[in-house]
Amino acid sequence: MPRAPFRQTTMMTGVKKSYNNSTKSRYATGHPSPLRVAATDVNMNHWAFLVTLTSRFEATLGLFWIGSHQSEPLSDEEDDTGAGTPSPNFHTNTPRPPLWTLIPMALSCALLLGRATVDPNDEEVVKTANEAAKVLSKQFTGKYHHKLARVLKASKQDLLGGTYFQMDIVVGQTLCRKDEYEFENTVGCDFHTGQSTFKKCIVTVFRGADGKHKVVVRGCILATGKEIEGI
């Protein structure tokens, strides 16, 4: 069975058939042949592809940012130069995220790695816990103030001109009414009896260099009998 003619042979035959006297006359005057023009175009396309690839490499100082693979041309120009379909091992020059977006992550890592456990009865810790209790007393609905009953555990970290405290505290409802006493005057107020009037809260407190406190309440639940034992 005879083999089918190669595609290249067919194309060459088509080119030969398209020759005419006017074409031959152009060759005689120094015009390049269609085959030579096509070869030149291919070489130019390869050259443009190398230029595009080199510019990408230089723009990233030799390091490509690891981004998603692009299987489609990023632009019509790339499509024309053949650079729009990189291999699976090629990473496109995805823009780097600005450095400021990494600051929250860096702070979180610093807090987690640099936090030190401190004595719950430390004077500095108790003072900071009272600031958290003041915020909680305002947040809790009801006629009576809540005040600090106990610090269960605490840790702190000095960072950026201030100190972060992470604490588990117990606050209890007092017999002092909010419309009769300021929170600062509840030191001598007795607690309500009953376990359900005590709450365990997880708080984060930032004390700035100016001595002001910023309190973030993570959550509160009813305290257990063991947590309020001896109060």
DASUL-V770388 format. One record per residue. N is the residue number from 1. D_FIRST is the distance of its C-alpha to the first C-alpha in Angstrom with 2 decimals. Layout:
n,d_first
N,D_FIRST
N,D_FIRST
This chain:
n,d_first
1,0.00
2,3.83
3,6.48
4,9.23
5,12.26
6,15.07
7,18.04
8,20.37
9,18.66
10,18.86
11,22.46
12,23.28
13,21.97
14,24.15
15,27.02
16,26.72
17,26.71
18,29.82
19,31.73
20,34.55
21,37.70
22,39.79
23,37.47
24,37.52
25,41.27
26,41.54
27,39.76
28,42.31
29,45.16
30,44.04
31,42.21
32,39.47
33,35.86
34,34.08
35,31.89
36,35.10
37,36.79
38,34.00
39,34.19
40,37.96
41,37.78
42,35.65
43,38.18
44,41.05
45,39.60
46,39.31
47,42.83
48,44.20
49,42.67
50,44.44
51,47.67
52,47.55
53,46.94
54,49.72
55,52.17
56,51.61
57,52.22
58,55.39
59,56.71
60,56.83
61,58.20
62,55.13
63,55.27
64,53.10
65,54.89
66,53.08
67,52.08
68,49.43
69,45.84
70,44.71
71,41.16
72,41.81
73,43.07
74,46.85
75,47.04
76,45.14
77,45.82
78,44.24
79,41.21
80,40.89
81,41.30
82,38.81
83,41.65
84,41.59
85,39.22
86,40.67
87,39.30
88,40.89
89,43.13
90,44.55
91,47.81
92,48.88
93,52.31
94,54.10
95,57.75
96,60.20
97,62.89
98,66.39
99,68.57
100,71.26
101,68.97
102,69.15
103,72.97
104,73.42
105,71.10
106,73.01
107,76.32
108,75.21
109,74.07
110,77.35
111,79.37
112,77.55
113,77.70
114,81.16
115,83.19
116,86.14
117,88.00
118,91.65
119,94.76
120,95.03
121,98.79
122,98.51
123,100.70
124,97.92
125,95.59
126,98.27
127,99.09
128,95.45
129,95.13
130,98.15
131,96.37
132,93.50
133,96.01
134,97.55
135,94.23
136,93.63
137,97.12
138,96.38
139,93.06
140,94.43
141,95.97
142,99.45
143,103.07
144,103.33
145,102.19
146,99.86
147,100.48
148,99.03
149,99.81
150,97.74
151,94.95
152,92.65
153,90.42
154,89.65
155,87.56
156,87.65
157,85.77
158,87.17
159,84.69
160,84.83
161,88.58
162,89.21
163,88.91
164,86.63
165,88.03
166,86.11
167,88.57
168,88.99
169,92.40
170,94.55
171,96.56
172,99.16
173,100.94
174,104.54
175,107.70
176,108.00
177,107.07
178,105.00
179,107.52
180,110.35
181,108.88
182,106.65
183,103.98
184,105.75
185,108.81
186,107.09
187,107.63
188,110.60
189,109.07
190,108.57
191,105.33
192,104.97
193,104.99
194,101.90
195,98.53
196,96.72
197,98.42
198,96.64
199,93.12
200,90.83
201,88.98
202,86.37
203,87.05
204,85.90
205,88.57
206,88.29
207,91.56
208,91.45
209,93.53
210,95.93
211,96.67
212,95.04
213,92.89
214,89.71
215,89.04
216,85.79
217,86.19
218,83.13
219,84.49
220,87.43
221,87.91
222,91.00
223,92.48
224,92.80
225,96.14
226,95.41
227,94.67
228,98.04
229,100.08
230,103.38
231,103.28
